[in-house]
Amino acid sequence: MTAERDRVIVAGAGPVGLVLTLRLVRAGVPVTLLEAAPADTFLDQVPRAGSNQPATLEMLAEIGLYDRLETRGLIAPRFQYWDRERSERIAEFDHAAIGDDTRFPYVLQCERIKLVEEAMAMATAHPACEVLMGTALAGFTQDESGVTATVNGPDDETRPIEGAFIVGAEGARSVVRKTLGIPFEGFTYPDRVLNIIVAYDFARHGFTDRNYLSDPEEWANLFHWKGPPEAWRVHFPADPDASEESLLGDGACQARLQRFLPSDTPYEIVGRNLYTVHQRVAARFRGGRALLAGDSAHVNSPIGGMGMNSGIHDAMNLGEKLVDILRGDAGLDLLDRYERQRRHVALATVQAQTIRNKRILAEKNPEIRRQNHEMLRRTAEDPKAARDFILRASLIESVREAAAIQ
């Protein structure tokens, strides 16, 4: 596989594009990786995503990335649900329950940017990988034998790049998806999410490393990160009509945190950002020799830590199939199976569970809230039910389910 038409063009050097790249080059498939951000500012990204689920850790180990991340992350075997309105813990789940199902019975709390940094170092060092920073995909054409991408380089230079396939892993505004004319079906939540990063030890109040707090007025998520600096992130819903200044100001953020957990002294806030949440899935994941993966194919609420994880699962699934095709072991119709498998997971698992997770945390009806909380208690107390719950939350079940789809 040395001809230019055996090359795979990957648009987007986020976790999904980088994992796909590593999966391909380790199998001897040459890759051109396009990243619109210039090299000198590439790592200057807003902190987000980073709960790496057990199924994902297995995949990262397969491509040699896990060992580079473990020391930079925090091993989190437990997660909790809380009733914020009553200030009481509802249930706790321990990944030890799936110890027979995976060699990683925990979540690795390791931020997205650390994964990107380590994966990029591996990609740039590999002789089969060409990384083009400051280079944006403008569009592409394709025929029966391959694709020709048009890219805009750092000096506004426009040039073509040829390959056997092109994969859009460049996010929700994917040029690949738009060029194919594929609808991005779903909806956008009316409220936004406020993320406040705090240097404070919430563990002293009984919280574990990953916490989901239900409340009819203001649900919240609380996650622990190793750093540096070691910190916790608190997620709150935010008024869609309020200005960014009124939500992100010091006074507003301090007031949110004081309502969350009153303190005699002001909290040390080390970061904050605001984002909109979408629940969308592309109508198709394939158009000829052009494929979609990760946020280019599906976006969802971050509650439950499934977005980046499911995107990495797309990458590994697609990478395996592209290798088989380029080696001559399978035909192009194998890519239809990729679409069937991963689109099913996006709809039946990721979208369904993340919508359900948010609904449980934000539920306002007192009786439905009581029923939800009782369901969580019963599930956590029943060993079989708890294991099944964690297999779904860890995305192990979704990987198994996808593999069974022909």
C-alpha positions as CSV (number, residue, x, y, z in Angstrom):
1,M,0.0,0.0,0.0
2,T,2.3,2.7,-1.2
3,A,0.5,4.3,-4.1
4,E,-1.0,7.7,-3.5
5,R,-4.5,6.3,-4.2
6,D,-4.0,3.9,-1.2
7,R,-3.8,7.0,1.1
8,V,-6.6,7.9,3.5
9,I,-7.2,11.6,4.0
10,V,-8.4,12.4,7.5
11,A,-9.9,15.8,8.2
12,G,-9.6,17.0,11.8
13,A,-6.9,16.2,14.4
14,G,-9.2,15.8,17.4
15,P,-9.4,12.6,19.4
16,V,-11.4,10.8,16.6
17,G,-9.2,11.8,13.7
18,L,-6.0,11.1,15.6
19,V,-7.2,7.6,16.8
20,L,-8.3,6.7,13.3
21,T,-4.9,7.9,12.0
22,L,-3.0,5.8,14.5
23,R,-5.2,2.8,13.8
24,L,-4.4,3.1,10.1
25,V,-0.7,3.9,10.1
26,R,0.0,1.1,12.6
27,A,-1.5,-1.3,9.9
28,G,0.7,0.2,7.2
29,V,-1.9,2.5,5.6
30,P,-0.5,5.9,4.7
31,V,-2.5,8.9,6.1
32,T,-2.6,12.6,5.4
33,L,-4.1,14.3,8.5
34,L,-5.5,17.8,8.0
35,E,-5.9,20.2,10.9
36,A,-7.1,23.7,10.4
37,A,-5.5,25.1,13.6
38,P,-1.8,26.1,13.2
39,A,0.8,24.2,15.1
40,D,1.7,27.0,17.5
41,T,-1.8,27.3,18.9
42,F,-3.1,23.8,18.4
43,L,-3.0,22.9,22.1
44,D,-4.7,26.1,23.2
45,Q,-8.1,24.5,23.5
46,V,-11.0,25.0,25.9
47,P,-10.9,22.2,28.5
48,R,-13.7,19.7,27.7
49,A,-14.4,16.0,27.6
50,G,-12.2,13.5,29.2
51,S,-14.1,10.7,31.0
52,N,-12.5,7.7,29.1
53,Q,-14.8,4.7,29.5
54,P,-13.5,1.1,29.9
55,A,-14.5,0.1,26.3
56,T,-12.5,3.1,25.1
57,L,-9.5,2.3,27.2
58,E,-9.3,-1.1,25.6
59,M,-9.1,0.6,22.2
60,L,-6.5,3.1,23.3
61,A,-4.4,0.2,24.6
62,E,-4.7,-1.5,21.2
63,I,-3.0,1.4,19.4
64,G,-0.4,2.0,22.1
65,L,-1.9,5.2,23.5
66,Y,-3.2,4.1,26.9
67,D,0.2,3.8,28.6
68,R,1.0,7.4,27.6
69,L,-2.3,8.6,29.2
70,E,-2.6,6.6,32.4
71,T,0.0,8.6,34.4
72,R,-1.6,11.9,33.2
73,G,-5.1,10.9,34.3
74,L,-7.0,9.9,37.4
75,I,-8.3,6.3,37.8
76,A,-12.0,6.6,38.8
77,P,-13.7,3.3,39.5
78,R,-16.9,4.7,41.1
79,F,-19.6,7.2,40.1
80,Q,-22.5,8.6,42.2
81,Y,-26.0,10.0,41.7
82,W,-27.1,12.7,44.2
83,D,-30.4,14.4,45.0
84,R,-29.2,18.0,45.2
85,E,-32.5,19.2,46.4
86,R,-32.2,17.0,49.6
87,S,-28.4,17.0,49.8
88,E,-28.3,13.3,49.9
89,R,-26.6,10.5,47.8
90,I,-29.0,8.3,45.9
91,A,-26.8,5.6,44.6
92,E,-23.2,4.6,44.0
93,F,-21.9,2.3,41.2
94,D,-18.5,0.6,41.2
95,H,-16.8,-0.6,38.0
96,A,-15.5,-3.5,40.0
97,A,-18.8,-5.2,39.0
98,I,-17.5,-5.5,35.4
99,G,-14.0,-6.9,36.4
100,D,-14.7,-10.1,34.5
101,D,-15.7,-8.1,31.3
102,T,-12.7,-5.8,30.9
103,R,-9.1,-5.4,32.1
104,F,-10.0,-1.7,32.7
105,P,-12.8,-1.7,35.4
106,Y,-12.7,2.0,35.8
107,V,-13.0,5.3,33.9
108,L,-9.8,7.2,33.3
109,Q,-10.4,10.9,34.0
110,C,-7.9,12.3,31.4
111,E,-8.8,15.5,29.6
112,R,-9.3,15.5,25.8
113,I,-6.4,17.8,25.2
114,K,-4.0,15.4,26.9
115,L,-5.2,12.6,24.6
116,V,-4.8,14.9,21.6
117,E,-1.3,15.9,22.7
118,E,0.0,12.3,23.1
119,A,-1.7,11.0,20.0
120,M,-0.4,13.9,17.9
121,A,3.2,13.1,19.1
122,M,2.7,9.5,18.0
123,A,1.2,10.5,14.7
124,T,3.9,13.0,13.7
125,A,6.6,10.5,14.6
126,H,5.2,7.8,12.4
127,P,6.7,7.6,8.8
128,A,3.4,6.7,7.2
129,C,1.7,9.8,8.5
130,E,1.8,13.2,6.9
131,V,0.4,15.9,9.3
132,L,-0.6,19.2,7.7
133,M,-1.2,21.9,10.3
134,G,-2.9,25.1,9.5
135,T,-4.5,23.4,6.6
136,A,-8.3,23.4,6.2
137,L,-10.4,21.1,3.9
138,A,-12.3,23.3,1.4
139,G,-14.1,20.4,-0.4
140,F,-13.5,17.3,-2.4
141,T,-14.6,15.3,-5.4
142,Q,-14.6,11.5,-5.9
143,D,-14.9,8.9,-8.5
144,E,-14.8,5.1,-8.5
145,S,-11.1,4.9,-7.8
146,G,-10.6,7.5,-5.1
147,V,-11.0,11.1,-3.9
148,T,-9.3,14.4,-4.5
149,A,-9.5,16.9,-1.7
150,T,-9.0,20.6,-2.1
151,V,-7.2,22.2,0.9
152,N,-6.2,25.7,1.9
153,G,-2.8,25.8,3.5
154,P,-1.2,28.2,6.0
155,D,-0.1,30.7,3.3
156,D,-3.6,30.7,1.6
157,E,-2.1,28.2,-0.9
158,T,-4.8,26.0,-2.4
159,R,-3.8,22.5,-3.6
160,P,-5.2,19.1,-4.3
161,I,-4.5,15.9,-2.3
162,E,-5.4,12.5,-3.7
163,G,-6.4,9.5,-1.7
164,A,-8.4,6.3,-1.7
165,F,-10.9,7.6,1.0
166,I,-11.6,10.7,2.9
167,V,-12.9,10.8,6.5
168,G,-14.6,13.8,8.1
169,A,-13.6,13.9,11.7
170,E,-13.6,17.7,11.9
171,G,-16.6,18.3,14.1
172,A,-20.3,19.3,14.0
173,R,-19.6,21.8,11.1
174,S,-18.1,19.0,9.0
175,V,-17.1,20.1,5.5
176,V,-17.2,16.4,4.5
177,R,-20.8,16.0,5.7
178,K,-21.9,19.3,4.1
179,T,-20.2,18.5,0.8
180,L,-22.1,15.2,0.7
181,G,-25.3,17.1,1.5
182,I,-26.2,14.8,4.4
183,P,-28.8,16.2,6.8
184,F,-27.8,16.5,10.5
185,E,-31.0,15.4,12.1
186,G,-32.1,16.1,15.7
187,F,-32.5,19.2,17.9
188,T,-30.7,21.7,20.1
189,Y,-31.5,22.1,23.8
190,P,-32.9,25.6,24.6
191,D,-30.6,25.9,27.7
192,R,-26.8,26.1,27.6
193,V,-24.3,24.5,29.9
194,L,-21.9,26.5,32.1
195,N,-18.6,24.8,33.0
196,I,-16.7,26.2,36.0
197,I,-13.3,24.7,36.9
198,V,-12.5,25.0,40.6
199,A,-9.4,24.4,42.7
200,Y,-11.2,22.8,45.7
201,D,-11.3,19.3,47.2
202,F,-15.0,18.3,47.0
203,A,-14.1,14.8,48.1
204,R,-14.1,16.0,51.7
205,H,-17.9,16.4,51.4
206,G,-18.4,12.8,50.3
207,F,-18.3,13.2,46.6
208,T,-16.4,10.7,44.5
209,D,-14.5,11.5,41.2
210,R,-17.7,11.5,39.0
211,N,-21.0,12.8,40.3
212,Y,-24.4,13.4,38.8
213,L,-26.8,15.7,40.8
214,S,-30.5,15.8,40.0
215,D,-32.4,19.0,40.9
216,P,-35.7,20.3,39.6
217,E,-34.3,23.9,39.5
218,E,-30.6,23.5,38.7
219,W,-29.1,20.0,38.0
220,A,-25.3,19.7,38.1
221,N,-22.4,17.4,37.3
222,L,-19.2,17.3,39.3
223,F,-16.0,15.7,38.0
224,H,-12.5,15.4,39.4
225,W,-9.4,16.0,37.2
226,K,-5.8,15.3,38.0
227,G,-4.4,18.4,36.4
228,P,-2.1,20.2,36.5
229,P,-3.6,22.0,38.3
230,E,-5.7,19.4,40.1
231,A,-9.2,20.7,40.0
232,W,-12.9,19.8,39.8
233,R,-15.4,20.8,37.1
234,V,-18.9,21.7,37.9
235,H,-21.5,21.8,35.1
236,F,-24.8,23.8,35.5
237,P,-27.6,24.6,33.1
238,A,-27.5,28.2,31.9
239,D,-30.3,30.6,30.8
240,P,-30.3,30.7,27.0
241,D,-31.3,34.3,27.0
242,A,-28.7,35.6,29.4
243,S,-25.5,37.3,28.1
244,E,-22.2,35.6,28.3
245,E,-20.9,38.4,30.5
246,S,-23.7,37.9,33.1
247,L,-23.1,34.1,33.2
248,L,-19.3,34.0,33.1
249,G,-18.5,37.0,35.4
250,D,-16.7,36.3,38.8
251,G,-19.7,37.3,40.8
252,A,-22.1,35.1,38.9
253,C,-19.8,32.1,39.0
254,Q,-19.2,32.5,42.7
255,A,-22.9,32.8,43.4
256,R,-23.5,29.5,41.5
257,L,-20.8,27.7,43.5
258,Q,-22.0,29.1,46.8
259,R,-25.5,27.8,46.1
260,F,-24.0,24.5,45.1
261,L,-21.9,24.2,48.3
262,P,-21.7,27.1,50.7
263,S,-18.2,28.1,51.7
264,D,-16.8,30.7,54.2
265,T,-14.3,31.8,51.6
266,P,-14.6,32.5,47.8
267,Y,-13.8,29.5,45.6
268,E,-10.6,29.6,43.5
269,I,-11.9,29.6,40.0
270,V,-9.3,28.5,37.5
271,G,-11.4,28.4,34.3
272,R,-14.9,28.8,32.9
273,N,-16.7,28.4,29.6
274,L,-20.2,28.2,28.1
275,Y,-21.5,25.9,25.4
276,T,-24.6,24.9,23.6
277,V,-25.8,21.3,23.6
278,H,-27.0,19.5,20.5
279,Q,-28.6,16.0,20.0
280,R,-28.1,15.3,16.3
281,V,-27.2,12.3,14.1
282,A,-26.3,12.4,10.4
283,A,-28.8,10.7,8.1
284,R,-26.0,8.7,6.6
285,F,-22.4,8.0,7.7
286,R,-21.2,7.3,4.2
287,G,-21.3,8.8,0.7
288,G,-19.2,6.7,-1.7
289,R,-15.6,6.9,-0.6
290,A,-16.3,9.6,2.0
291,L,-17.1,8.7,5.6
292,L,-18.1,10.5,8.7
293,A,-16.9,9.7,12.3
294,G,-17.3,11.4,15.7
295,D,-18.9,14.8,16.0
296,S,-19.1,15.0,12.2
297,A,-21.6,12.1,12.4
298,H,-23.3,12.6,15.8
299,V,-23.3,15.1,18.7
300,N,-25.0,14.7,22.1
301,S,-25.3,16.0,25.6
302,P,-22.0,15.4,27.6
303,I,-24.0,13.9,30.5
304,G,-22.7,10.3,30.9
305,G,-19.3,10.8,29.1
306,M,-20.4,9.2,25.8
307,G,-19.6,11.8,23.0
308,M,-15.8,11.5,22.7
309,N,-15.9,7.9,23.6
310,S,-18.4,6.9,20.9
311,G,-16.4,8.9,18.4
312,I,-13.3,6.9,19.2
313,H,-15.3,3.8,18.8
314,D,-16.3,5.0,15.3
315,A,-12.7,5.5,14.5
316,M,-11.5,2.1,15.5
317,N,-14.4,0.4,13.8
318,L,-13.9,2.3,10.6
319,G,-10.1,1.9,10.7
320,E,-10.4,-1.8,10.8
321,K,-12.7,-1.9,7.8
322,L,-10.5,0.5,5.7
323,V,-7.5,-1.6,6.4
324,D,-9.3,-4.8,5.2
325,I,-10.5,-3.0,2.0
326,L,-7.1,-1.5,1.2
327,R,-5.4,-4.9,1.8
328,G,-7.8,-6.4,-0.7
329,D,-9.5,-8.6,1.9
330,A,-12.9,-6.9,1.6
331,G,-15.0,-4.8,-0.9
332,L,-16.4,-1.3,-0.5
333,D,-19.7,-2.7,0.7
334,L,-18.0,-3.3,4.1
335,L,-18.3,0.4,4.6
336,D,-22.1,0.0,4.6
337,R,-21.7,-2.3,7.6
338,Y,-19.7,0.5,9.4
339,E,-22.7,2.8,8.8
340,R,-25.2,0.2,10.0
341,Q,-23.2,-0.6,13.1
342,R,-22.1,2.9,14.3
343,R,-25.3,4.7,13.3
344,H,-27.3,2.2,15.3
345,V,-25.1,2.8,18.3
346,A,-25.4,6.6,17.8
347,L,-29.2,6.4,17.8
348,A,-30.0,3.5,20.1
349,T,-27.3,3.9,22.7
350,V,-25.7,7.3,22.7
351,Q,-28.6,9.5,21.8
352,A,-31.1,7.5,23.9
353,Q,-29.0,7.3,27.0
354,T,-27.7,10.9,27.0
355,I,-31.3,12.3,26.5
356,R,-32.5,10.0,29.3
357,N,-29.6,11.1,31.6
358,K,-30.4,14.7,31.2
359,R,-34.1,14.1,31.7
360,I,-33.5,12.3,34.9
361,L,-31.3,15.0,36.3
362,A,-33.6,17.9,35.3
363,E,-37.0,16.2,36.1
364,K,-39.4,18.6,37.8
365,N,-42.3,16.4,38.6
366,P,-41.9,15.3,42.3
367,E,-43.4,11.8,41.8
368,I,-41.4,11.1,38.7
369,R,-38.3,12.3,40.5
370,R,-39.1,9.9,43.4
371,Q,-39.5,7.0,41.0
372,N,-36.3,7.8,39.1
373,H,-34.3,7.9,42.4
374,E,-35.9,4.7,43.6
375,M,-35.0,3.0,40.4
376,L,-31.4,4.1,40.7
377,R,-31.2,2.8,44.3
378,R,-32.7,-0.6,43.4
379,T,-30.3,-0.9,40.5
380,A,-27.2,-0.1,42.6
381,E,-28.3,-2.6,45.3
382,D,-28.8,-5.5,42.9
383,P,-25.5,-7.0,41.8
384,K,-26.8,-8.2,38.4
385,A,-28.7,-5.0,37.7
386,A,-25.7,-2.9,38.7
387,R,-23.4,-4.9,36.4
388,D,-25.9,-4.5,33.5
389,F,-26.2,-0.8,34.2
390,I,-22.4,-0.3,34.2
391,L,-21.9,-2.3,31.0
392,R,-24.3,0.1,29.3
393,A,-22.7,3.2,30.9
394,S,-19.2,2.0,30.1
395,L,-20.2,1.4,26.4
396,I,-19.0,-2.2,26.5
397,E,-22.6,-3.3,25.7
398,S,-22.8,-1.0,22.7
399,V,-19.5,-2.3,21.3
400,R,-20.9,-5.9,21.6
401,E,-24.2,-4.9,20.1
402,A,-22.5,-3.2,17.1
403,A,-20.3,-6.2,16.5
404,A,-23.4,-8.4,16.1
405,I,-24.8,-6.2,13.3
406,Q,-24.0,-7.6,9.9
